[in-house]
């Protein structure tokens, strides 16, 4: 699902994230495990959308959004797809809204998914 959906979206591998974030590979994997980032395997390689970073750090509003999506029953792949899909309730593409500091609309939309 997300694998095909991410075609054309810039992604980063764990080694690329290690270099960009200045962290050990185990710490990068921990960021993924702890929902600070989300990843999907493409061709056997773990990839994180570059849009999940702001500068050299994970996007601060992403973790809460990923946790709410997980609580709503979304898989990691489904969460990534949701974040990159135009959403009328959000008023745009959720990841772009998060990048622009408009997490309230995104969180409202994610919370409504659980009901």
N, CA, C and O atoms as a GROMACS GRO file, in nm:
protein
  460
    1UNK      N    1   0.082  -0.119   0.000
    1UNK     CA    2   0.000   0.000   0.000
    1UNK      C    3   0.087   0.126   0.000
    1UNK      O    4   0.097   0.194  -0.102
    2UNK      N    5   0.150   0.157   0.113
    2UNK     CA    6   0.233   0.278   0.120
    2UNK      C    7   0.354   0.266   0.028
    2UNK      O    8   0.405   0.366  -0.022
    3UNK      N    9   0.398   0.143   0.006
    3UNK     CA   10   0.515   0.123  -0.080
    3UNK      C   11   0.488   0.184  -0.218
    3UNK      O   12   0.571   0.259  -0.269
    4UNK      N   13   0.374   0.153  -0.277
    4UNK     CA   14   0.339   0.210  -0.407
    4UNK      C   15   0.305   0.357  -0.392
    4UNK      O   16   0.336   0.438  -0.479
    5UNK      N   17   0.241   0.391  -0.282
    5UNK     CA   18   0.199   0.529  -0.259
    5UNK      C   19   0.318   0.624  -0.248
    5UNK      O   20   0.308   0.740  -0.288
    6UNK      N   21   0.429   0.576  -0.197
    6UNK     CA   22   0.546   0.662  -0.176
    6UNK      C   23   0.627   0.687  -0.302
    6UNK      O   24   0.727   0.759  -0.298
    7UNK      N   25   0.587   0.628  -0.413
    7UNK     CA   26   0.658   0.653  -0.538
    7UNK      C   27   0.657   0.803  -0.565
    7UNK      O   28   0.551   0.866  -0.567
    8UNK      N   29   0.774   0.859  -0.584
    8UNK     CA   30   0.784   1.002  -0.610
    8UNK      C   31   0.803   1.087  -0.485
    8UNK      O   32   0.827   1.207  -0.495
    9UNK      N   33   0.791   1.026  -0.367
    9UNK     CA   34   0.811   1.100  -0.242
    9UNK      C   35   0.951   1.068  -0.193
    9UNK      O   36   0.990   0.952  -0.184
   10UNK      N   37   1.028   1.172  -0.161
   10UNK     CA   38   1.166   1.152  -0.116
   10UNK      C   39   1.167   1.077   0.016
   10UNK      O   40   1.099   1.115   0.112
   11UNK      N   41   1.245   0.970   0.021
   11UNK     CA   42   1.261   0.892   0.143
   11UNK      C   43   1.408   0.881   0.177
   11UNK      O   44   1.495   0.901   0.092
   12UNK      N   45   1.434   0.848   0.301
   12UNK     CA   46   1.571   0.832   0.350
   12UNK      C   47   1.586   0.695   0.414
   12UNK      O   48   1.496   0.648   0.483
   13UNK      N   49   1.700   0.632   0.391
   13UNK     CA   50   1.732   0.505   0.454
   13UNK      C   51   1.788   0.531   0.594
   13UNK      O   52   1.819   0.645   0.629
   14UNK      N   53   1.800   0.425   0.672
   14UNK     CA   54   1.858   0.440   0.806
   14UNK      C   55   2.000   0.497   0.798
   14UNK      O   56   2.031   0.588   0.875
   15UNK      N   57   2.088   0.448   0.708
   15UNK     CA   58   2.221   0.511   0.699
   15UNK      C   59   2.215   0.660   0.664
   15UNK      O   60   2.293   0.739   0.716
   16UNK      N   61   2.123   0.697   0.575
   16UNK     CA   62   2.109   0.840   0.539
   16UNK      C   63   2.059   0.921   0.659
   16UNK      O   64   2.104   1.033   0.681
   17UNK      N   65   1.966   0.864   0.734
   17UNK     CA   66   1.916   0.932   0.855
   17UNK      C   67   2.026   0.943   0.961
   17UNK      O   68   2.037   1.044   1.030
   18UNK      N   69   2.106   0.837   0.972
   18UNK     CA   70   2.218   0.838   1.067
   18UNK      C   71   2.310   0.956   1.039
   18UNK      O   72   2.352   1.028   1.130
   19UNK      N   73   2.341   0.974   0.913
   19UNK     CA   74   2.429   1.085   0.874
   19UNK      C   75   2.360   1.220   0.896
   19UNK      O   76   2.420   1.312   0.953
   20UNK      N   77   2.238   1.231   0.852
   20UNK     CA   78   2.167   1.360   0.860
   20UNK      C   79   2.140   1.402   1.005
   20UNK      O   80   2.153   1.519   1.039
   21UNK      N   81   2.103   1.305   1.089
   21UNK     CA   82   2.069   1.337   1.228
   21UNK      C   83   2.190   1.331   1.321
   21UNK      O   84   2.182   1.377   1.435
   22UNK      N   85   2.300   1.274   1.273
   22UNK     CA   86   2.419   1.263   1.357
   22UNK      C   87   2.400   1.165   1.471
   22UNK      O   88   2.452   1.184   1.580
   23UNK      N   89   2.323   1.058   1.444
   23UNK     CA   90   2.294   0.957   1.546
   23UNK      C   91   2.343   0.820   1.501
   23UNK      O   92   2.364   0.796   1.382
   24UNK      N   93   2.361   0.732   1.597
   24UNK     CA   94   2.395   0.593   1.565
   24UNK      C   95   2.273   0.525   1.502
   24UNK      O   96   2.160   0.565   1.530
   25UNK      N   97   2.295   0.423   1.420
   25UNK     CA   98   2.182   0.352   1.359
   25UNK      C   99   2.081   0.300   1.462
   25UNK      O  100   1.960   0.302   1.437
   26UNK      N  101   2.130   0.255   1.577
   26UNK     CA  102   2.038   0.204   1.680
   26UNK      C  103   1.947   0.316   1.733
   26UNK      O  104   1.831   0.291   1.765
   27UNK      N  105   1.999   0.436   1.742
   27UNK     CA  106   1.917   0.549   1.789
   27UNK      C  107   1.814   0.589   1.684
   27UNK      O  108   1.702   0.627   1.718
   28UNK      N  109   1.851   0.579   1.556
   28UNK     CA  110   1.756   0.608   1.448
   28UNK      C  111   1.643   0.505   1.451
   28UNK      O  112   1.526   0.541   1.439
   29UNK      N  113   1.679   0.378   1.469
   29UNK     CA  114   1.576   0.274   1.477
   29UNK      C  115   1.487   0.295   1.598
   29UNK      O  116   1.367   0.268   1.594
   30UNK      N  117   1.545   0.344   1.707
   30UNK     CA  118   1.467   0.372   1.829
   30UNK      C  119   1.367   0.485   1.804
   30UNK      O  120   1.255   0.481   1.855
   31UNK      N  121   1.406   0.586   1.726
   31UNK     CA  122   1.312   0.693   1.690
   31UNK      C  123   1.193   0.637   1.614
   31UNK      O  124   1.080   0.684   1.631
   32UNK      N  125   1.218   0.537   1.529
   32UNK     CA  126   1.110   0.473   1.454
   32UNK      C  127   1.024   0.389   1.548
   32UNK      O  128   0.901   0.397   1.544
   33UNK      N  129   1.086   0.309   1.633
   33UNK     CA  130   1.013   0.225   1.729
   33UNK      C  131   0.927   0.308   1.822
   33UNK      O  132   0.816   0.268   1.857
   34UNK      N  133   0.977   0.424   1.864
   34UNK     CA  134   0.907   0.510   1.959
   34UNK      C  135   0.810   0.607   1.892
   34UNK      O  136   0.756   0.697   1.957
   35UNK      N  137   0.787   0.589   1.761
   35UNK     CA  138   0.691   0.667   1.684
   35UNK      C  139   0.728   0.815   1.668
   35UNK      O  140   0.640   0.899   1.645
   36UNK      N  141   0.856   0.848   1.680
   36UNK     CA  142   0.900   0.984   1.646
   36UNK      C  143   0.909   0.996   1.495
   36UNK      O  144   0.899   1.106   1.439
   37UNK      N  145   0.929   0.882   1.430
   37UNK     CA  146   0.933   0.871   1.284
   37UNK      C  147   0.855   0.746   1.246
   37UNK      O  148   0.835   0.657   1.329
   38UNK      N  149   0.811   0.738   1.122
   38UNK     CA  150   0.747   0.618   1.070
   38UNK      C  151   0.824   0.574   0.947
   38UNK      O  152   0.876   0.656   0.872
   39UNK      N  153   0.829   0.443   0.927
   39UNK     CA  154   0.906   0.389   0.815
   39UNK      C  155   0.830   0.276   0.749
   39UNK      O  156   0.740   0.216   0.808
   40UNK      N  157   0.867   0.249   0.627
   40UNK     CA  158   0.811   0.138   0.551
   40UNK      C  159   0.926   0.071   0.476
   40UNK      O  160   1.022   0.137   0.436
   41UNK      N  161   0.914  -0.059   0.457
   41UNK     CA  162   1.016  -0.131   0.380
   41UNK      C  163   0.980  -0.124   0.232
   41UNK      O  164   0.868  -0.158   0.192
   42UNK      N  165   1.075  -0.080   0.153
   42UNK     CA  166   1.060  -0.075   0.008
   42UNK      C  167   1.177  -0.152  -0.050
   42UNK      O  168   1.293  -0.114  -0.031
   43UNK      N  169   1.147  -0.260  -0.120
   43UNK     CA  170   1.254  -0.344  -0.173
   43UNK      C  171   1.344  -0.399  -0.065
   43UNK      O  172   1.463  -0.418  -0.087
   44UNK      N  173   1.288  -0.424   0.053
   44UNK     CA  174   1.364  -0.478   0.164
   44UNK      C  175   1.442  -0.375   0.243
   44UNK      O  176   1.510  -0.410   0.341
   45UNK      N  177   1.435  -0.248   0.203
   45UNK     CA  178   1.510  -0.142   0.269
   45UNK      C  179   1.414  -0.053   0.347
   45UNK      O  180   1.314  -0.006   0.293
   46UNK      N  181   1.444  -0.032   0.475
   46UNK     CA  182   1.362   0.053   0.560
   46UNK      C  183   1.379   0.198   0.517
   46UNK      O  184   1.491   0.248   0.510
   47UNK      N  185   1.267   0.266   0.488
   47UNK     CA  186   1.272   0.404   0.440
   47UNK      C  187   1.175   0.492   0.520
   47UNK      O  188   1.065   0.450   0.556
   48UNK      N  189   1.220   0.615   0.545
   48UNK     CA  190   1.142   0.715   0.616
   48UNK      C  191   1.120   0.833   0.522
   48UNK      O  192   1.217   0.881   0.462
   49UNK      N  193   0.997   0.880   0.507
   49UNK     CA  194   0.976   0.998   0.424
   49UNK      C  195   1.057   1.117   0.477
   49UNK      O  196   1.055   1.145   0.596
   50UNK      N  197   1.128   1.185   0.388
   50UNK     CA  198   1.209   1.301   0.428
   50UNK      C  199   1.123   1.411   0.488
   50UNK      O  200   1.172   1.491   0.568
   51UNK      N  201   0.996   1.416   0.451
   51UNK     CA  202   0.905   1.518   0.505
   51UNK      C  203   0.882   1.502   0.655
   51UNK      O  204   0.830   1.593   0.720
   52UNK      N  205   0.922   1.388   0.711
   52UNK     CA  206   0.906   1.366   0.854
   52UNK      C  207   1.015   1.435   0.936
   52UNK      O  208   1.014   1.430   1.059
   53UNK      N  209   1.108   1.498   0.867
   53UNK     CA  210   1.215   1.572   0.935
   53UNK      C  211   1.195   1.722   0.916
   53UNK      O  212   1.144   1.767   0.813
   54UNK      N  213   1.234   1.795   1.016
   54UNK     CA  214   1.237   1.940   1.005
   54UNK      C  215   1.380   1.980   1.039
   54UNK      O  216   1.422   1.977   1.155
   55UNK      N  217   1.454   2.016   0.935
   55UNK     CA  218   1.596   2.040   0.954
   55UNK      C  219   1.665   1.908   0.984
   55UNK      O  220   1.654   1.812   0.907
   56UNK      N  221   1.735   1.904   1.095
   56UNK     CA  222   1.808   1.783   1.134
   56UNK      C  223   1.743   1.713   1.252
   56UNK      O  224   1.812   1.649   1.332
   57UNK      N  225   1.611   1.725   1.264
   57UNK     CA  226   1.539   1.660   1.374
   57UNK      C  227   1.406   1.607   1.322
   57UNK      O  228   1.355   1.654   1.221
   58UNK      N  229   1.350   1.508   1.393
   58UNK     CA  230   1.215   1.465   1.356
   58UNK      C  231   1.117   1.581   1.376
   58UNK      O  232   1.132   1.660   1.470
   59UNK      N  233   1.018   1.590   1.290
   59UNK     CA  234   0.913   1.690   1.301
   59UNK      C  235   0.846   1.673   1.437
   59UNK      O  236   0.792   1.566   1.465
   60UNK      N  237   0.848   1.775   1.521
   60UNK     CA  238   0.803   1.760   1.660
   60UNK      C  239   0.657   1.720   1.674
   60UNK      O  240   0.622   1.649   1.768
   61UNK      N  241   0.572   1.761   1.584
   61UNK     CA  242   0.430   1.730   1.594
   61UNK      C  243   0.393   1.594   1.535
   61UNK      O  244   0.278   1.552   1.543
   62UNK      N  245   0.490   1.525   1.477
   62UNK     CA  246   0.461   1.398   1.410
   62UNK      C  247   0.429   1.287   1.509
   62UNK      O  248   0.337   1.209   1.485
   63UNK      N  249   0.502   1.277   1.618
   63UNK     CA  250   0.486   1.165   1.711
   63UNK      C  251   0.343   1.155   1.764
   63UNK      O  252   0.285   1.046   1.760
   64UNK      N  253   0.288   1.262   1.812
   64UNK     CA  254   0.152   1.258   1.864
   64UNK      C  255   0.052   1.216   1.758
   64UNK      O  256  -0.042   1.142   1.787
   65UNK      N  257   0.072   1.262   1.638
   65UNK     CA  258  -0.016   1.227   1.527
   65UNK      C  259  -0.004   1.078   1.496
   65UNK      O  260  -0.105   1.010   1.478
   66UNK      N  261   0.118   1.026   1.492
   66UNK     CA  262   0.138   0.884   1.466
   66UNK      C  263   0.076   0.798   1.576
   66UNK      O  264   0.020   0.692   1.549
   67UNK      N  265   0.087   0.843   1.700
   67UNK     CA  266   0.029   0.767   1.811
   67UNK      C  267  -0.123   0.762   1.802
   67UNK      O  268  -0.183   0.657   1.826
   68UNK      N  269  -0.186   0.873   1.768
   68UNK     CA  270  -0.332   0.875   1.754
   68UNK      C  271  -0.375   0.786   1.638
   68UNK      O  272  -0.474   0.713   1.650
   69UNK      N  273  -0.302   0.791   1.526
   69UNK     CA  274  -0.334   0.705   1.413
   69UNK      C  275  -0.320   0.557   1.452
   69UNK      O  276  -0.403   0.475   1.414
   70UNK      N  277  -0.217   0.524   1.527
   70UNK     CA  278  -0.200   0.386   1.573
   70UNK      C  279  -0.315   0.345   1.664
   70UNK      O  280  -0.368   0.234   1.652
   71UNK      N  281  -0.354   0.434   1.754
   71UNK     CA  282  -0.466   0.405   1.843
   71UNK      C  283  -0.597   0.386   1.765
   71UNK      O  284  -0.687   0.315   1.810
   72UNK      N  285  -0.606   0.450   1.648
   72UNK     CA  286  -0.725   0.437   1.564
   72UNK      C  287  -0.721   0.308   1.481
   72UNK      O  288  -0.813   0.281   1.404
   73UNK      N  289  -0.614   0.229   1.496
   73UNK     CA  290  -0.604   0.102   1.428
   73UNK      C  291  -0.527   0.106   1.297
   73UNK      O  292  -0.527   0.007   1.223
   74UNK      N  293  -0.462   0.217   1.268
   74UNK     CA  294  -0.386   0.228   1.144
   74UNK      C  295  -0.250   0.161   1.160
   74UNK      O  296  -0.186   0.173   1.264
   75UNK      N  297  -0.207   0.089   1.056
   75UNK     CA  298  -0.072   0.034   1.054
   75UNK      C  299   0.024   0.150   1.023
   75UNK      O  300  -0.018   0.260   0.991
   76UNK      N  301   0.151   0.122   1.034
   76UNK     CA  302   0.250   0.225   1.001
   76UNK      C  303   0.237   0.269   0.855
   76UNK      O  304   0.244   0.388   0.824
   77UNK      N  305   0.217   0.172   0.766
   77UNK     CA  306   0.200   0.203   0.624
   77UNK      C  307   0.075   0.287   0.600
   77UNK      O  308   0.077   0.384   0.524
   78UNK      N  309  -0.036   0.249   0.665
   78UNK     CA  310  -0.160   0.324   0.650
   78UNK      C  311  -0.146   0.466   0.706
   78UNK      O  312  -0.202   0.561   0.651
   79UNK      N  313  -0.072   0.480   0.815
   79UNK     CA  314  -0.049   0.612   0.874
   79UNK      C  315   0.029   0.701   0.779
   79UNK      O  316  -0.004   0.818   0.762
   80UNK      N  317   0.132   0.644   0.717
   80UNK     CA  318   0.212   0.721   0.622
   80UNK      C  319   0.125   0.763   0.505
   80UNK      O  320   0.129   0.879   0.463
   81UNK      N  321   0.046   0.672   0.454
   81UNK     CA  322  -0.042   0.706   0.342
   81UNK      C  323  -0.141   0.815   0.382
   81UNK      O  324  -0.164   0.909   0.304
   82UNK      N  325  -0.199   0.805   0.500
   82UNK     CA  326  -0.294   0.907   0.548
   82UNK      C  327  -0.227   1.044   0.554
   82UNK      O  328  -0.286   1.145   0.516
   83UNK      N  329  -0.104   1.047   0.603
   83UNK     CA  330  -0.033   1.174   0.617
   83UNK      C  331  -0.002   1.241   0.484
   83UNK      O  332   0.014   1.363   0.478
   84UNK      N  333   0.005   1.164   0.376
   84UNK     CA  334   0.038   1.219   0.245
   84UNK      C  335  -0.083   1.233   0.151
   84UNK      O  336  -0.067   1.264   0.033
   85UNK      N  337  -0.203   1.210   0.204
   85UNK     CA  338  -0.323   1.215   0.122
   85UNK      C  339  -0.405   1.339   0.156
   85UNK      O  340  -0.428   1.369   0.273
   86UNK      N  341  -0.448   1.410   0.053
   86UNK     CA  342  -0.535   1.528   0.070
   86UNK      C  343  -0.651   1.490   0.161
   86UNK      O  344  -0.712   1.384   0.146
   87UNK      N  345  -0.682   1.579   0.256
   87UNK     CA  346  -0.786   1.551   0.354
   87UNK      C  347  -0.869   1.678   0.373
   87UNK      O  348  -0.817   1.780   0.418
   88UNK      N  349  -0.997   1.671   0.339
   88UNK     CA  350  -1.085   1.789   0.348
   88UNK      C  351  -1.099   1.837   0.492
   88UNK      O  352  -1.104   1.957   0.516
   89UNK      N  353  -1.106   1.744   0.587
   89UNK     CA  354  -1.121   1.783   0.727
   89UNK      C  355  -1.000   1.860   0.777
   89UNK      O  356  -1.012   1.952   0.858
   90UNK      N  357  -0.884   1.822   0.728
   90UNK     CA  358  -0.759   1.890   0.766
   90UNK      C  359  -0.745   2.022   0.689
   90UNK      O  360  -0.688   2.119   0.740
   91UNK      N  361  -0.798   2.024   0.568
   91UNK     CA  362  -0.785   2.143   0.485
   91UNK      C  363  -0.660   2.140   0.399
   91UNK      O  364  -0.611   2.245   0.357
   92UNK      N  365  -0.610   2.021   0.374
   92UNK     CA  366  -0.489   2.007   0.292
   92UNK      C  367  -0.431   1.869   0.312
   92UNK      O  368  -0.500   1.775   0.350
   93UNK      N  369  -0.302   1.859   0.285
   93UNK     CA  370  -0.230   1.733   0.305
   93UNK      C  371  -0.175   1.735   0.447
   93UNK      O  372  -0.098   1.824   0.482
   94UNK      N  373  -0.213   1.638   0.530
   94UNK     CA  374  -0.176   1.643   0.672
   94UNK      C  375  -0.028   1.669   0.699
   94UNK      O  376   0.004   1.749   0.787
   95UNK      N  377   0.064   1.602   0.628
   95UNK     CA  378   0.206   1.624   0.657
   95UNK      C  379   0.246   1.769   0.629
   95UNK      O  380   0.328   1.825   0.702
   96UNK      N  381   0.190   1.828   0.526
   96UNK     CA  382   0.221   1.969   0.495
   96UNK      C  383   0.165   2.061   0.603
   96UNK      O  384   0.227   2.160   0.640
   97UNK      N  385   0.047   2.027   0.654
   97UNK     CA  386  -0.012   2.108   0.762
   97UNK      C  387   0.074   2.098   0.888
   97UNK      O  388   0.095   2.198   0.956
   98UNK      N  389   0.123   1.978   0.919
   98UNK     CA  390   0.213   1.964   1.034
   98UNK      C  391   0.340   2.043   1.015
   98UNK      O  392   0.388   2.108   1.109
   99UNK      N  393   0.397   2.039   0.896
   99UNK     CA  394   0.520   2.114   0.868
   99UNK      C  395   0.498   2.265   0.884
   99UNK      O  396   0.591   2.338   0.919
  100UNK      N  397   0.376   2.309   0.857
  100UNK     CA  398   0.345   2.452   0.866
  100UNK      C  399   0.291   2.492   1.003
  100UNK      O  400   0.240   2.603   1.020
  101UNK      N  401   0.303   2.402   1.100
  101UNK     CA  402   0.267   2.435   1.237
  101UNK      C  403   0.117   2.431   1.266
  101UNK      O  404   0.073   2.487   1.366
  102UNK      N  405   0.040   2.366   1.182
  102UNK     CA  406  -0.105   2.359   1.204
  102UNK      C  407  -0.146   2.219   1.250
  102UNK      O  408  -0.224   2.150   1.184
  103UNK      N  409  -0.092   2.180   1.364
  103UNK     CA  410  -0.117   2.044   1.412
  103UNK      C  411  -0.257   2.027   1.469
  103UNK      O  412  -0.307   1.915   1.472
  104UNK      N  413  -0.322   2.134   1.514
  104UNK     CA  414  -0.455   2.120   1.575
  104UNK      C  415  -0.556   2.060   1.478
  104UNK      O  416  -0.630   1.969   1.516
  105UNK      N  417  -0.559   2.108   1.355
  105UNK     CA  418  -0.653   2.054   1.256
  105UNK      C  419  -0.621   1.909   1.225
  105UNK      O  420  -0.712   1.827   1.207
  106UNK      N  421  -0.493   1.876   1.218
  106UNK     CA  422  -0.452   1.739   1.190
  106UNK      C  423  -0.493   1.648   1.305
  106UNK      O  424  -0.544   1.539   1.283
  107UNK      N  425  -0.470   1.692   1.428
  107UNK     CA  426  -0.504   1.610   1.544
  107UNK      C  427  -0.656   1.590   1.555
  107UNK      O  428  -0.702   1.481   1.589
  108UNK      N  429  -0.733   1.695   1.526
  108UNK     CA  430  -0.879   1.679   1.528
  108UNK      C  431  -0.922   1.572   1.428
  108UNK      O  432  -1.006   1.488   1.458
  109UNK      N  433  -0.865   1.576   1.310
  109UNK     CA  434  -0.899   1.479   1.206
  109UNK      C  435  -0.858   1.338   1.247
  109UNK      O  436  -0.932   1.243   1.222
  110UNK      N  437  -0.743   1.322   1.308
  110UNK     CA  438  -0.699   1.188   1.351
  110UNK      C  439  -0.786   1.136   1.463
  110UNK      O  440  -0.817   1.018   1.467
  111UNK      N  441  -0.824   1.222   1.555
  111UNK     CA  442  -0.906   1.177   1.667
  111UNK      C  443  -1.044   1.130   1.622
  111UNK      O  444  -1.102   1.040   1.682
  112UNK      N  445  -1.096   1.191   1.515
  112UNK     CA  446  -1.227   1.149   1.464
  112UNK      C  447  -1.220   1.012   1.397
  112UNK      O  448  -1.323   0.948   1.378
  113UNK      N  449  -1.100   0.965   1.362
  113UNK     CA  450  -1.084   0.836   1.298
  113UNK      C  451  -1.112   0.720   1.394
  113UNK      O  452  -1.149   0.611   1.351
  114UNK      N  453  -1.096   0.745   1.522
  114UNK     CA  454  -1.113   0.639   1.622
  114UNK      C  455  -1.261   0.610   1.648
  114UNK      O  456  -1.294   0.510   1.712
  115UNK      N  457  -1.349   0.695   1.600
  115UNK     CA  458  -1.492   0.677   1.631
  115UNK      C  459  -1.572   0.638   1.510
  115UNK      O  460  -1.693   0.619   1.520
   0.00000   0.00000   0.00000
